Amino acid sequence: MPGQLATRFAEAWMDCARRIDADPKVPAAAKRPYLDQVAFPIAAALCGQSVAALDEKWNYRGWGWDLPEDADAILFHYQEAVRLTRQPRSVATAEAARHFSPAVEHALREMTEF
């Protein structure tokens, strides 16, 4: 989303999230920890954009099933460190990343599972 559309989308996304968060009719379970995901498609629609769900190669749910050894997921949602550590390839990637990024090194050091 280039330029003005990106700015408009960011503002719409934040506005939607704030409204959903403040609405007592929306169950708390739909707000935390999913508020960003709930607000995203609404903001996109308000900006005249469509949203397409990607398959698990692009948006792998670490809480849903184990990643096959030969899989090559692009994004991996682990949500908690213990879920990340269940996947040997994810651990190897995190370990490799800690060697070239002080931020990754710091984050992994803070995680008791690593």
C-alpha positions as CSV (number, residue, x, y, z in Angstrom):
1,M,0.0,0.0,0.0
2,P,1.9,3.0,-1.2
3,G,1.8,6.5,0.3
4,Q,-1.6,8.0,1.1
5,L,-3.4,4.7,1.1
6,A,-1.0,3.2,3.6
7,T,-1.5,6.2,5.9
8,R,-5.3,6.0,5.5
9,F,-5.3,2.3,6.2
10,A,-3.1,2.7,9.3
11,E,-5.5,5.3,10.7
12,A,-8.6,3.3,9.8
13,W,-7.0,0.2,11.4
14,M,-6.3,2.0,14.6
15,D,-9.7,3.6,14.7
16,C,-11.4,0.3,14.1
17,A,-9.4,-1.4,16.9
18,R,-10.2,1.4,19.3
19,R,-13.9,1.2,18.5
20,I,-14.0,-2.6,18.8
21,D,-12.1,-2.4,22.1
22,A,-14.5,0.1,23.5
23,D,-17.6,-1.7,22.4
24,P,-19.1,-3.6,25.3
25,K,-21.2,-5.7,22.9
26,V,-18.0,-7.3,21.5
27,P,-16.9,-10.2,23.8
28,A,-13.6,-9.8,25.5
29,A,-12.4,-13.1,24.0
30,A,-12.7,-11.6,20.5
31,K,-10.6,-8.6,21.6
32,R,-7.6,-10.2,23.3
33,P,-5.2,-11.3,21.8
34,Y,-7.0,-10.9,18.4
35,L,-8.0,-7.3,18.3
36,D,-5.5,-6.5,15.5
37,Q,-6.8,-9.4,13.4
38,V,-10.5,-8.5,14.0
39,A,-10.0,-4.8,13.0
40,F,-7.8,-5.5,10.0
41,P,-10.4,-6.7,7.4
42,I,-12.9,-4.0,8.6
43,A,-10.3,-1.3,8.1
44,A,-9.4,-2.7,4.7
45,A,-13.0,-2.7,3.6
46,L,-13.4,0.9,4.8
47,C,-10.4,1.8,2.6
48,G,-11.9,0.0,-0.4
49,Q,-9.4,-2.9,-0.3
50,S,-10.2,-6.6,-0.2
51,V,-8.5,-9.2,2.0
52,A,-7.5,-12.7,0.9
53,A,-6.5,-15.3,3.4
54,L,-3.3,-17.0,2.6
55,D,-2.7,-20.8,3.1
56,E,-0.6,-22.2,5.9
57,K,2.7,-21.9,4.0
58,W,2.4,-18.1,4.4
59,N,0.6,-18.0,7.7
60,Y,1.4,-21.1,9.7
61,R,-0.4,-21.5,13.0
62,G,2.0,-22.9,15.5
63,W,-0.8,-23.6,17.9
64,G,-2.8,-25.7,15.4
65,W,-0.5,-28.5,14.4
66,D,3.2,-29.4,14.1
67,L,5.2,-28.1,11.2
68,P,6.3,-31.0,8.9
69,E,10.1,-31.3,8.7
70,D,10.1,-30.6,5.0
71,A,7.8,-27.6,5.2
72,D,9.1,-24.1,4.6
73,A,6.6,-21.7,6.2
74,I,7.1,-18.0,5.5
75,L,5.4,-16.7,8.7
76,F,5.1,-18.8,11.8
77,H,2.7,-17.7,14.6
78,Y,4.0,-19.3,17.8
79,Q,2.5,-16.8,20.2
80,E,4.4,-18.3,23.2
81,A,8.1,-19.3,23.3
82,V,7.2,-22.9,24.2
83,R,5.4,-23.3,20.9
84,L,8.4,-22.0,19.0
85,T,10.7,-24.4,20.8
86,R,8.5,-27.4,19.7
87,Q,9.6,-26.8,16.1
88,P,13.3,-27.8,15.5
89,R,13.5,-25.7,12.3
90,S,12.2,-22.7,14.1
91,V,14.7,-23.2,16.9
92,A,17.5,-23.5,14.4
93,T,16.4,-20.3,12.6
94,A,16.2,-18.4,15.9
95,E,19.6,-19.6,16.9
96,A,21.1,-18.5,13.6
97,A,19.4,-15.1,13.8
98,R,20.8,-14.4,17.3
99,H,24.3,-14.4,15.8
100,F,23.6,-11.4,13.5
101,S,21.0,-9.4,15.4
102,P,21.5,-8.0,18.9
103,A,17.8,-7.5,19.2
104,V,17.2,-11.2,18.5
105,E,19.9,-12.2,20.9
106,H,18.4,-10.0,23.6
107,A,14.8,-11.4,23.0
108,L,16.0,-15.0,23.1
109,R,18.0,-14.4,26.2
110,E,14.8,-13.1,27.9
111,M,13.0,-16.3,27.0
112,T,13.5,-19.0,29.6
113,E,12.8,-21.8,27.0
114,F,16.0,-20.9,25.1
